[in-house]
């Protein structure tokens, strides 16, 4: 099986049978992410306790790449600390830009199958939607945790 065929198989499996595409009632943080160039629209939900991502889900619609990438991301980060998930996010974004090493990319498990997305510029925003949304969640929650604005909490 060549790389492209494997890529399509993994992508199709996560798109057609996503493990994490469901509503989540007890999320501690949720954020909507949009890719206007393709029409992808997701709501990412994470349940974070003591700095550990205990559970995650997403809802929404979009192309196969955005949906599969988000599902793969959740497979990877559930059970990890926020710091570990943020490091994986940095590796994924570096992979898309062609900056991550092979050793780093191996840490991405199935999400590494999206490495060729960099050669398809129209699909890059689709592939990074879930990852970018998660990064925004982490940045927002850390700012909120240290702020003194009562309407933030």
N, C-alpha and C positions, 0 to 999 in steps of 0.2 A: 504494500500500500504506500503510495507516495504521500508527501507532506500535504499537498493540496487536498487529496482525497480524505486524509485523516482530519484535516482542518474542517472540511465540509461535514464529515460525520459527527465530530464533537459539537460543532455549531448547531447542526440540525437536532441532535439529541437534546441539547439545552434549550433550544427554541421550542421544539414540539412537546417536550416533557420536562418543563422546568420544575425543579425541586422547591423553589422558594417563591413562586409567583402566587401569592395569596394575601388576603387581608390579615392584618395583625392587630389585635385589640390591645395588647399590653406593651406596645413599643414605648420606649422612653424618649425617642427622638424620631421624627419623620421629616422628610424634605422632598419637595417636588423638584425634579430635574427635567429640563426641556432641551431638545436639540431641534431648533427651528428649521435648520436646513433640510432635515429629513422628516420632521413631524413626530419624532420620538418624544414620548412624554411618560415619565415614570414617577412614582412616589416610592421612595426608599424608606423602609422602617427598620430601625435597630432597637434591640433591647440590650442596654448596656448596664451592667451591675459591677460595681467595684473595679471599673476600668476594663472589664472583660465583655466582649460582644457575645452575649448568651444566645441570641437568636436574631434572625433578620428575615425580611421578606420584601417583595416589591409588587406593585400593581402598575397598571398602565398599558400602553400600547406602543408599538413601534416596529421597526424592521427586525429581522432575525438576528442581526449582529448586535443591536442594542439589548435585546431581550436575553440572548444567550450570554453575552458578556456580563450582564448584571447577575445572572444566575450563577455563573462560574465564580464571580467575585464573592458572592455570598457563601458558596461552598468553601471558599478559601479562608474567609475571615471569621466565620462563626466559630467561637471557641478561643479566638485569639484576643490578645489585649488590643486596646485602641492603638497603642504605639506600634505593635507588630502589624496591624492592619494598615496603618499609615506607611510603614516601611514597604509593605507589599504594593501599596498604591504607588509609591515612588518608583519601585522597580517596574511596575506595569507601564507607567507613563514613560519611564526611561526606555523600556523595550519598544514602545511605539515610536519614540524619537530616534531609536537606534543607538542608545547610549548605555543600555544595561549589558552586563557581561553574560555569557552563557550560564555561568554558575548562578548568577542572580536569577536569570530567567527560569531556571529549573525550579526555583522556589514557588513559581506561579502555578505549578501543576497544570491542569487543563487550560487555564487562561493563557499559558504560553503558546497555545495553538493559534492565538490571535496575532502572533508576531508579524505575519505577512500583511496585516492590515495597513501597516505603514506604507506599503506599496500601492495602496488604494486610497488616495487622499479623501475621496468622497465618503469613505466609511470610517475614517478616524474618529470623527465626532460621535458617530454611533457607538463605536467600541468603547470610548472613554466616558460615555454619559453616566453610567452607574458609579464608576470610579471617581469621577469629578464630583458627583453629588455626595458621595461618602466623604470626600475630602472637605467639602463645604460644611457637612454636618459636624465633623470634628472641629473645624475652625470656629463655627458658630457656637457649639456647646462649650468650647474652652473659653471663648470670650464671655459667654453668658455666665459661666461658673465664677468668673472673676469680677463680674460687673456688680454694681450696687443699685441698678435700676430695678425696682420691684415689679414693673410690668414685664420684665424679661423672664421672670420665673413663673 
